[in-house]
Amino acid sequence: MSVVVFGGRSEIGLAIGRRLSGEASAVVLAQREPLDAALPGAHVVAFDADDVASHRGVVADIEQRFGPIGTAILAFGILGDQELAERDEGEVARILHTDFVAQASLLTVLADVMRPRGTGQIVAFSSVAGVRVRRPNYVYGSAKAGLDGFASGLADALHGSGVDLVVARPGFVIGRMTRGMKPAPFSTTPDQVASAVVDRLRSGGGGVLWIPWQLRVMFSVAPFVPRAIWRRMPR
């Protein structure tokens, strides 16, 4: 079966695809830009995450050309501009559409396609930013909170079907997307996130995956922090 990275230019997605390439019949990078594959030996297909009406057709085309999707990695997303979003509703809608609506759409299509086969793995990238939304990035955080809830519920709905959905919750990832930003405690790299995800995929089973695991302990107390203190928390 094939491994498909939706968001084929993503550093994390490419790192996962690289690790799984020897275990798949094909590695497919689904991406907006019609560029050569950033991963040797991979195939590239056109994919616009924001065009939700095209999602089912893209998945069908991939399966027709490269065989059934065994593992799907949803690696697309944007941080957006928080400062702009606080005065521009269009920027709010853009962030929420890409980071929640488009994700939920594709997750639904993939689950619907995989469920009748009784096998498959899906990885959705939530974030600790969605566990309890913080003032400095509340638009992005709220999108991730919505995605986390949707993906967690879908994972429960898929329980017993043979399809596993991993809800990855990384903390601050030092990479292209966060260039110029000050790293937070327990920061990771795309390679570290990819290693954790691949370990979970190989061990089988879905559920929530904190990256690194220490964040689970840190955020277990987040709901109890007084609001007056929480609103001053950094990104």
C-alpha positions in Angstrom: 0.0 0.0 0.0 1.1 3.6 -0.6 2.1 6.3 1.8 0.6 9.7 1.0 1.8 13.0 2.4 -0.8 15.6 2.0 1.3 18.8 2.2 4.2 17.4 0.2 6.6 20.3 1.0 6.2 20.0 4.8 9.4 19.3 6.6 7.7 16.9 9.0 5.8 15.2 6.2 8.9 14.7 4.2 10.8 13.3 7.2 7.9 10.8 7.8 7.8 9.8 4.1 11.5 9.3 4.1 11.3 6.9 7.0 8.4 4.9 5.6 9.6 4.8 2.0 11.1 1.3 2.3 7.8 -0.1 3.6 5.4 1.3 1.0 4.6 0.3 -2.6 4.8 4.0 -3.4 5.3 7.4 -1.6 3.1 10.1 -2.9 3.6 13.8 -2.2 0.3 15.7 -2.6 1.1 19.4 -2.9 -0.1 22.7 -4.3 3.0 23.7 -6.1 3.8 21.7 -9.4 7.4 21.1 -8.4 9.6 18.1 -8.5 9.4 15.7 -5.6 11.5 16.9 -2.6 11.9 13.2 -1.8 13.9 11.0 -4.2 11.7 8.3 -5.7 8.4 9.8 -4.6 5.6 10.8 -6.9 4.0 14.2 -7.0 0.2 14.9 -7.5 -1.6 18.2 -7.4 -3.5 19.0 -4.2 -5.0 22.2 -3.0 -5.9 21.7 0.7 -8.2 24.7 0.7 -10.3 23.4 -2.2 -12.3 21.0 -0.1 -14.6 20.1 -3.0 -11.6 18.4 -4.7 -10.5 16.2 -1.8 -12.5 13.1 -2.7 -11.4 13.3 -6.3 -7.8 13.7 -5.3 -7.9 10.7 -3.0 -9.7 8.6 -5.7 -7.1 9.6 -8.3 -4.2 8.7 -6.0 -5.7 5.3 -5.3 -6.3 4.7 -9.0 -2.7 5.5 -10.0 -0.7 4.2 -7.0 -3.0 1.7 -5.3 -4.8 1.8 -2.0 -3.6 4.4 0.6 -2.2 2.5 3.5 -0.9 5.5 5.5 -2.1 9.1 5.1 -0.2 12.0 6.7 -2.0 15.3 6.9 1.0 17.6 7.0 -0.4 20.9 5.6 -1.3 23.9 7.7 -0.5 27.6 8.3 0.4 29.7 11.3 -1.2 32.8 9.8 -0.7 36.3 11.1 -2.2 36.8 14.5 -1.7 40.5 14.6 -3.5 40.9 11.2 -6.2 38.5 12.3 -7.1 40.7 15.3 -8.3 43.3 12.9 -9.1 41.4 9.7 -11.8 38.8 9.6 -10.5 37.5 6.3 -7.3 36.4 7.9 -9.2 34.7 10.7 -11.3 32.8 8.1 -8.1 31.9 6.1 -6.4 30.3 9.2 -9.6 28.5 10.4 -10.3 27.2 6.9 -6.9 25.7 6.3 -6.1 24.5 9.8 -9.6 23.1 10.7 -12.2 23.0 7.9 -9.8 21.6 5.2 -8.3 19.1 7.7 -11.8 17.9 8.8 -12.9 17.5 5.2 -9.9 15.4 4.2 -10.0 13.3 7.4 -13.7 12.5 6.6 -12.8 11.4 3.0 -9.9 9.2 4.1 -11.9 7.5 6.9 -14.7 6.8 4.5 -12.4 5.3 2.0 -10.4 3.2 4.4 -13.1 2.0 6.7 -14.7 -0.5 4.2 -11.2 -2.1 3.7 -10.8 -2.6 7.4 -7.2 -1.3 7.4 -5.3 1.9 7.2 -3.4 4.6 9.2 -4.0 8.3 9.3 -2.0 11.0 11.1 -3.5 14.3 12.0 -1.4 17.1 13.4 -3.0 18.9 16.3 -0.8 21.0 18.6 -0.4 21.8 22.3 -1.6 25.3 21.1 -5.1 23.8 21.0 -5.0 22.1 24.5 -5.8 25.5 26.1 -5.8 28.5 23.8 -3.4 31.3 24.6 -3.7 35.0 24.0 -0.7 35.5 21.7 -1.9 32.9 19.1 -5.6 32.4 19.8 -6.7 32.2 16.2 -4.2 29.4 15.3 -4.8 27.8 18.7 -8.6 27.8 18.3 -8.2 26.1 14.9 -6.0 23.4 16.4 -8.5 23.0 19.3 -11.3 22.4 16.8 -9.1 19.9 14.9 -8.1 18.1 18.1 -11.7 17.6 19.1 -12.7 16.5 15.6 -9.8 14.1 15.2 -10.2 12.7 18.7 -13.9 12.0 18.0 -13.2 10.5 14.6 -10.6 8.2 16.2 -13.2 7.0 18.6 -15.7 6.5 15.7 -13.0 4.4 13.9 -12.3 2.2 16.9 -12.6 -1.4 16.0 -12.7 -0.7 12.3 -9.1 -1.6 11.6 -8.3 2.0 10.8 -6.0 3.8 13.2 -6.0 7.6 13.6 -3.0 9.1 15.4 -3.6 12.6 16.8 -0.1 14.1 17.1 0.3 17.0 19.6 3.8 18.4 19.1 4.9 21.5 20.9 7.0 24.2 19.3 8.8 22.8 16.3 12.0 24.5 15.2 11.8 24.7 11.4 10.8 26.7 8.4 7.3 27.5 9.7 8.6 29.0 12.9 11.8 30.7 11.6 12.5 33.9 13.5 10.4 32.9 16.5 11.9 32.2 20.0 11.7 28.5 20.7 9.5 27.4 23.6 10.5 24.9 26.4 10.6 21.3 25.1 11.0 22.4 21.5 11.6 19.7 18.9 12.7 19.4 15.3 10.9 18.0 12.3 13.1 14.9 12.5 12.2 14.3 16.1 8.5 14.7 15.4 8.8 12.3 12.5 10.6 9.7 14.5 7.9 9.8 17.2 5.1 9.5 14.7 6.8 6.6 12.8 7.4 4.8 16.0 3.7 5.0 16.8 2.7 3.9 13.3 5.0 0.9 13.5 3.8 -0.1 16.9 0.2 0.1 15.8 -2.8 1.7 17.3 -4.0 5.3 17.2 -4.8 7.8 19.9 -3.1 10.9 21.1 0.7 11.3 20.7 2.4 14.0 22.7 5.8 15.2 21.2 7.9 15.2 23.4 6.1 13.2 26.1 7.0 15.7 28.8 4.4 18.1 27.4 1.6 15.8 28.5 2.7 16.4 32.1 3.1 20.1 31.6 -0.3 20.6 30.0 -2.1 18.4 32.5 -2.1 21.4 34.8 -3.0 23.9 32.1 -6.8 23.8 32.8 -6.2 24.8 36.4 -4.0 27.9 35.8 -6.0 31.0 36.7 -7.2 33.0 33.7 -5.4 36.2 35.0 -2.1 34.3 34.8 -2.9 32.3 31.6 -3.7 35.4 29.5 -0.1 36.5 30.1 1.4 33.2 28.9 3.7 33.5 25.8 3.1 31.7 22.6 
